[in-house]
Amino acid sequence: LSEEDRIMDEFKPLLMQIAGSVEERVEVRAQAMLALCDLSLLHKNMLPLSDDESGDNESTTFKELLLEMLGHSKQGISVIAAEVAAKMLLAGCFHDSTIIAWLLVIYFDATLTNAEDDDSDIDGSEVKKVGSPVRLQQLLSIFFPTYSMSSLDANDAIMASVGPLLTIVSGKLEGKKQARVPLLLG
């Protein structure tokens, strides 16, 4: 409800600092990221629509933070970052093939859904929680077809995500291979 200038000068730098802080608790970082997303959807000047519209390069900083969070080892951070990325992409705030590639990796990550396979959630409340892997799977299953049909730029971004997707998957496989080598030698 504050004026856009105040949000840009006071709240945005603070939220960016909190979201990017590795010393901060996961829940707090996630809430800061969600707040940045919501504010950028309300105030179009919060994050420029493209990198060349900004002399201060803050949208790249937000994208870099988002990419770092998408590849984070803590599941909660990557799930929240994926929700934020899906919202921002669908709203047309940017079209980034690397972020789309990370969303695909997260969508097909079996460890997210395997952790939630127990039958303890009878009433379906888990699906309603922000940061829930179950909720994210549902959101992304709707996101991909919707986003691909939203514009030609979005469709092109999805097609361009194949290269980054292969790089990400190759890196993950190489990491698993490196982790197994000491076990074989020891």
Rosetta blueprint (number, residue, H / E / L):
1 L L
2 S L
3 E L
4 E H
5 D H
6 R H
7 I H
8 M H
9 D H
10 E H
11 F H
12 K H
13 P H
14 L H
15 L H
16 M H
17 Q H
18 I H
19 A H
20 G H
21 S L
22 V L
23 E L
24 E L
25 R L
26 V H
27 E H
28 V H
29 R H
30 A H
31 Q H
32 A H
33 M H
34 L H
35 A H
36 L H
37 C H
38 D H
39 L H
40 S H
41 L H
42 L H
43 H L
44 K L
45 N L
46 M L
47 L L
48 P L
49 L L
50 S L
51 D H
52 D H
53 E H
54 S L
55 G L
56 D L
57 N L
58 E H
59 S H
60 T H
61 T H
62 F H
63 K H
64 E H
65 L H
66 L H
67 L H
68 E H
69 M H
70 L H
71 G L
72 H L
73 S L
74 K L
75 Q H
76 G H
77 I H
78 S H
79 V H
80 I H
81 A H
82 A H
83 E H
84 V H
85 A H
86 A H
87 K H
88 M H
89 L H
90 L H
91 A L
92 G L
93 C L
94 F L
95 H L
96 D L
97 S H
98 T H
99 I H
100 I H
101 A H
102 W H
103 L H
104 L H
105 V H
106 I H
107 Y H
108 F L
109 D L
110 A H
111 T H
112 L H
113 T H
114 N H
115 A L
116 E L
117 D L
118 D L
119 D L
120 S L
121 D L
122 I L
123 D L
124 G L
125 S H
126 E H
127 V H
128 K H
129 K L
130 V L
131 G L
132 S L
133 P H
134 V H
135 R H
136 L H
137 Q H
138 Q H
139 L H
140 L H
141 S H
142 I H
143 F H
144 F H
145 P H
146 T H
147 Y H
148 S H
149 M H
150 S H
151 S L
152 L H
153 D H
154 A H
155 N H
156 D H
157 A H
158 I H
159 M H
160 A H
161 S L
162 V H
163 G H
164 P H
165 L H
166 L H
167 T H
168 I H
169 V H
170 S H
171 G H
172 K H
173 L H
174 E H
175 G H
176 K H
177 K H
178 Q H
179 A H
180 R H
181 V H
182 P H
183 L H
184 L H
185 L H
186 G L
